[in-house]
Amino acid sequence: IAKERTIPFTEELEHTKAYLSVEQVRFEGKLFMEFDTDYTDFRLPPLTLQPIVENAVKHGVGMKEDGGTVKISTREADAAFEVIVEDDGVGFDTEVKKNDGRSHIGMENTRRRLKDMCNADVEITSVIGEGTVARVIIPKENNK
């Protein structure tokens, strides 16, 4: 079995933007986007940014009556590349294990693929009523 290949961040961002354009129509003017992605010279597994953004839309701004904004940013640090997905949605308590009858396997699969393929970590911080920040930290070693 061939190991799944990483793709350029720009390619993953284009897929995510296509998804977001559909969601913006669906949310009828209540979903706003911001991009601060000047740094794009790195790779990540395919379909790892989109599920994080999907969570921000569905469980963040999508739960607010007046909608909100999802921001995607990239940064270059000394030893890593960072992708930050922020929303100003409803937020949640990161200490409480969700027992809502739904599978949360999508995010776990995304975390696992990022770890296995890029040795990346996903850090999620959230404040109820203010929003959520998901930070993907991809070590620079072997990332080209």
N, C-alpha and C positions, 0 to 999 in steps of 0.2 A: 504494500500500500504506500503510495507516494505521500510524503508528509505535505500537508496543506502549506501553501506558500503565502508569504506576506505580500501586501500590495502597497504601492505608494499612498501616503496619506491623502494626496490630492484626489486620487481615484475614490477612496472611501468617502471623502467629503462630498464629491459629486453625487454619489449614490444617496447620501444622507440628505443633500439639498433637494433631490428629486422627491424623496419621501416627504420632506417638509413642505414642498410646494403643494402636494396633495392634501396634507393636513391643514394647510392655511385655507384652502378652499372649504374644507369640511368645517373648520372652526369659524367661518364667516366673519373675518376681520377681528377675531379675538386672540389670534396667535401671532406674535411678533418675533422676528429673528434678528440677532446681531451676530456678526462674525468678526473676529479679531485673529485672523489666521495668516499672519505674515510669514510665519515660519512653517514650511511644509516639507522640508527635505528629510523625511524619515518614513519608515514603513511600519505597518501594523497588520494584524490578521484581517481578512475581509469580514464584513458584517460584524464589526465590534464597536464602531462609533454609533451606528444607527440604533442598536438596541438601547444604548445609554440615552440617546436623544429621545427615542420613543418613550422611555420611562419618564423623562422630563415633561414630555407633552401630555401623556396619558394620566400620569399620577401626580403631576405638578400643576402646570398651568391649566390643564384640561379640567381640573377639579375646582377651579375658581370661576365664579359666575361671570366675571368680566375678563376672563382669560389672563394672558400675561406674555412674558418674554422668555425665550430660550436663547442663551448666548453660547457660542462655541469659540473657544480661544486656543491658541497654541503658544507654547513658550519653549525656548531652549535654555536649559540650565547647564552647569558644568558637566555633569555626568549623565544627564537624562533629557529626554524630550517629554513635554507635558501636553496633554490635551485636556482642556477643562470645559465641562458642560455645566452651565449654571441656569437655574430657572428661578423665577420669583413666584412660584406656585404655592401650594398649601403647606409644603414641608411635611416632615414626619419624624417620629421619635426613632432614631437609629438604634436605640437600646432594646426596643420592643420587637420581639419576634412576631412577624405577621402570621396571624392565624385566621385568615380571611377565606379559607377554602380554595384559594387559588394557588397554582404552582408558581413559584418564583424562580423556576429553573433557567429562564432566559438570561437573567443577570448572572447567575452562577456559571452558566456555560460561557458567557462572555468573559467573565473573570478568569476562568480556567484556560480558555484559548489564549488570552493575553499573557497569562503566566507561562503556559507551555511553549508558546511560539516566540515570545519576546522577553520573557522573564519580567513582565510588567506587573505593576500593582495598580489596583483601583481603590482609591480612598473616597468614601462618601461622607459628607457632612450635611446636616440638615437642621433647620430651625422651624418648628411648627409656626405657621402663619407668615413665614418670610421666604422660604424656598430651600432649594437643595443645590449642592455643588458636588459633582462627580469629577475627580481628578485621576486621569490615567497617567502613570509615570512609567515611561519606557526607557530602560537603561540604554545608553549609547553603544555599549559594547556589542559588536556583531549586528548593528542595525544599519545596514546600507543596501 
